[in-house]
Amino acid sequence: MLRPAALLACLWLAASAAAAEPSPDRIYPLGEGPRLPPGTAWQAEDEAGRMIAGPEGSLPPGGWYRLLRREPDGSLAPVGGRFAIGLVVIVTGQSQASSLFATAPAAAGAFPATPDDPPAPPLAAILPDEATGWTTAIAPLGARILLAELARHLGPGLPLGLVNAAWGDSSAAMLADPATRPGARLRRMAAMPASAALILAHGTTDVLAGTPPAAYAERLAAVIATLRTASPAMPVLLAPLPPLLGRTTLLGSGRLAMHLPGLARRQPLDPALVRRAEAIRAAQSGLGLPSGGSMAAITPGLDGIHWTEAGVRQAAREAAAALAAALRGTACTRAGRCL
C-alpha cells in the first residue's frame, strides 16, 4: 500500500501528465500554456467568445481563456477549465513563506485579509496546495498584499499567480532532500513552469539547529537548482533571514503575554543565536542571488520569530517591489514582447 505522501506524489504526476487540460483558474507564465497532443486541432477563446490567436501556437498575455478542441465532425469541445497567461511566482521557505497562503494560525504569522486591504487583482490566482488546486478566492493576507502590490508595480490587467512551495519549520536540508515532505513538495511545485521564484525569509530552523554556514549554503544552492527544474533561466530571488528577537513573556508565559501585552517584557535573545543568525545571513549573501526585498526592518511578534499583521504587509510589499523589478527585465513572450 502506498504511503499518503507517495500517493499524493502519484496523483500529482498523473495530473501533470494531463497538463494539456488546464486546471480551473490556473495561471501559466508568459510563453507557456496548455498543450494538446500533436496533430490536435484547437483554438482558444476569451470569456466573451472571441477567438484568441498567438504566434507559433502560443497565446498572448491575458485571460480568462478557455481551450476548445476541434472534433472530427467539425464541432468544438471545451477542454479543461478556464486559464490565463501572465506571470507565475513560486514561493518557498518555511513558516514565514507558507503563511502567505494561509489565514491562520496568527501565532505562525498567518492572517486573513481585512476589508481595509486592497482587493486581489481581477486576473489572479494562488496554488496553496495540491489538494485545493488553483483558486481565485485569495483570502490570506500575505498573498493578497503580494499580488496587489505586483499589480500596482506591473500594471493592471496582467494575470498573476502564486505557487506555494514552502513548508513550515523546514531546514535547508529538508527542502533540498526529495525524501522529506518539504523537499518532495518543492519538487512537485518546481516541475511547473514559472516566471520567477522567491526564497522568503528562510533560515530560522537552521539558526536554532546550529547548521554550519557552509553546509547551509550548499543545501540552499540545491534548493535553488530544484526551483529552476522547469524554468532554468528564471530569476530566483532571496529575501534573507529576518530579525530574530527573544520571546515576549509575562511570568514566563507567552500565553499570558498575549492577553496582557502591556505587562509583558521581551526577553534578550541568546548571544549564541545572534551569532548563528549573522552567519546564516552571510551564507545567504554569499550565494549572490538578487534581493527578494529587505526584511531588516520587520519586527517579529511575541515569539520573536513570526510576523505580526503589520510585518506580513511590510514583507509582502518589499518582496513585490523586488519581484517586479526582476520580472520587468526577464519576462518576455515568445513574440518578443517584454514588460
Helices and strands as residue ranges (DSSP letters): H 4-17, E 26-29, E 42-46, E 51-52, G 55-57, E 62-70, E 76-93, H 95-98, G 99-101, G 106-108, E 124-127, H 141-154, E 160-164, H 172-176, H 181-190, E 196-200, H 204-209, H 213-227, E 236-239, E 248-249, H 254-259, E 265-266, H 271-286, H 309-330
